[in-house]
Amino acid sequence: MRAELAQVAFDLFLREGFEKVTLDDLAAAAGVSRSTFLRYFGSKEEAVLSVFDTHGEQVADAVRARPSDEDDWTALRRGLDVAIEHYRRDPAQALRTTRLVLETPALCARQLEKQRGWWPALARALAGRTDPPRPVTLAVSVKAAAALDCLNIALDHWAAADGRLDLVDLLDEAFAALSPR
């Protein structure tokens, strides 16, 4: 039901524009009451961004699973493959979602807020890759935050190119720009 409601909301946002659509419009389009819609999503933003809810923990798990002898930057880059898998599986839908988020200030702000919550988990995963685990230092936190910025900048460029550029290449290029080598 949650996925169906999210799809109805997404389609309506694309047709009418995010700002013009109300919660009542969303409920009516989905054929449910406003309270039912709000039971699944606490806001219009969540109806769009819920697709990203698990990405932070998935990326952290992927980083934790990287070989312990791999450098931090490579582990972070490879860990982000989990986050971009959706973009590779369904690039047309991913491009529509990315554009909607980037072109809607409320969605863009909320997405950045969500990601702000990802980087501590990412930093802990990175620090925990050693035996014994090292503390989450400033340097580890900066690397985690920078990795997420690389992802966002790669996505910006990918969307600006209408998805014609390879997202993996863009992410690799973003990471290379900050590579400690």
C-alpha positions in Angstrom: 0.0 0.0 0.0 2.8 2.4 0.9 4.5 1.8 -2.5 1.2 2.4 -4.3 0.5 5.6 -2.5 4.1 6.8 -3.2 3.6 6.1 -6.9 0.3 7.9 -7.0 1.9 10.9 -5.2 4.9 10.9 -7.5 2.8 10.8 -10.7 0.6 13.7 -9.4 3.6 15.8 -8.4 5.0 15.3 -11.9 1.7 16.3 -13.6 0.7 19.2 -11.3 3.9 20.3 -9.7 4.9 19.6 -6.1 3.9 22.9 -4.6 0.4 22.9 -6.2 -0.6 19.4 -4.9 -2.1 19.3 -1.4 -2.4 16.4 1.0 -6.1 16.3 0.2 -5.3 16.1 -3.5 -3.0 13.1 -2.8 -5.5 11.3 -0.8 -8.2 11.8 -3.4 -6.0 10.7 -6.2 -5.1 7.5 -4.2 -8.7 6.9 -3.3 -8.0 7.0 0.4 -8.8 9.4 3.2 -6.3 12.1 4.3 -5.8 10.4 7.6 -5.0 7.1 5.8 -2.4 8.9 3.6 -0.9 10.5 6.6 -0.6 7.1 8.4 1.8 6.0 5.6 3.5 9.4 5.1 3.8 12.2 7.5 4.2 14.8 4.7 4.2 15.3 1.0 8.0 15.3 1.1 8.1 11.8 2.7 5.8 10.5 -0.1 8.6 11.2 -2.6 11.7 10.7 -0.4 10.7 7.5 1.3 12.4 5.6 -1.5 15.7 6.7 0.0 14.9 5.7 3.6 17.1 2.6 3.6 20.0 3.9 1.5 22.0 5.3 4.4 22.1 2.0 6.3 22.6 0.0 3.1 25.6 2.1 2.2 27.0 1.8 5.8 26.5 -2.0 5.6 28.3 -2.1 2.2 31.2 0.0 3.6 31.4 -2.4 6.7 31.6 -5.3 4.3 34.5 -3.9 2.3 37.9 -5.6 2.9 39.7 -4.3 5.9 42.9 -3.7 4.0 41.1 -1.4 1.5 41.7 2.3 2.0 38.9 4.4 3.4 38.2 6.4 0.2 37.9 3.2 -2.0 35.7 1.6 0.6 33.4 4.6 0.6 33.3 4.8 -3.2 32.5 1.1 -3.5 29.9 1.4 -0.7 28.0 4.0 -2.6 27.4 1.5 -5.4 24.5 0.3 -3.3 22.9 3.8 -3.4 23.3 4.2 -7.2 22.0 0.7 -8.0 18.4 2.2 -8.3 19.7 4.7 -10.8 21.3 1.9 -12.9 18.2 -0.4 -12.7 15.6 2.2 -13.8 17.4 5.3 -15.1 14.3 6.9 -16.5 12.4 6.7 -13.2 15.5 7.7 -11.3 16.0 10.7 -13.5 12.4 11.9 -13.0 12.8 11.5 -9.2 16.2 13.2 -9.2 14.8 16.2 -11.2 11.8 16.5 -9.0 14.0 16.6 -5.9 16.5 19.0 -7.3 13.8 21.3 -8.7 11.7 21.5 -5.6 13.3 23.4 -2.7 11.3 21.6 0.0 12.3 18.2 -1.4 15.9 19.2 -1.9 16.2 20.5 1.7 14.5 17.4 3.2 16.7 15.1 1.1 19.9 16.9 2.4 18.5 16.6 5.9 18.0 12.9 5.5 21.5 12.5 4.2 22.8 14.5 7.1 21.6 11.6 9.2 23.4 9.1 7.1 26.9 10.3 7.5 27.3 9.4 11.2 26.4 5.8 10.4 28.7 5.9 7.4 31.5 7.3 9.6 30.9 4.5 12.2 31.0 1.9 9.5 34.2 3.3 8.2 35.8 3.4 11.6 34.6 -0.1 12.4 36.4 -1.7 9.5 39.7 -2.1 11.4 40.5 -4.6 14.0 40.2 -3.4 16.6 37.7 -0.7 15.5 39.1 2.8 15.6 37.3 5.7 17.0 35.2 8.0 14.8 37.6 10.8 14.4 37.1 14.2 12.7 39.0 12.8 9.7 36.7 9.8 9.4 33.6 12.0 9.7 34.9 14.4 7.0 35.5 11.4 4.6 32.0 10.2 5.2 30.5 13.6 4.6 32.7 14.2 1.5 31.6 10.9 0.0 28.0 11.9 0.3 28.8 15.3 -1.3 30.5 13.5 -4.2 27.3 11.4 -4.7 25.2 14.6 -4.7 27.4 16.4 -7.1 27.6 13.4 -9.5 23.8 13.2 -9.4 23.5 16.9 -10.1 25.7 16.5 -13.2 23.9 13.3 -14.3 20.5 15.1 -14.1 21.8 18.2 -15.9 23.0 15.9 -18.7 19.5 14.3 -18.9 21.0 11.0 -17.8 23.2 10.8 -20.9 26.4 10.6 -18.8 27.3 7.5 -17.0 26.6 8.0 -13.3 29.3 5.5 -12.2 31.8 7.5 -14.2 30.6 10.7 -12.7 30.9 9.3 -9.2 34.4 8.0 -9.9 35.4 11.4 -11.3 34.0 13.1 -8.2 35.9 10.8 -5.9 39.1 11.2 -8.0 38.9 15.0 -7.6 39.3 14.5 -3.8 41.5 11.5 -3.9 44.4 11.7 -1.4 46.7 10.2 -4.0 
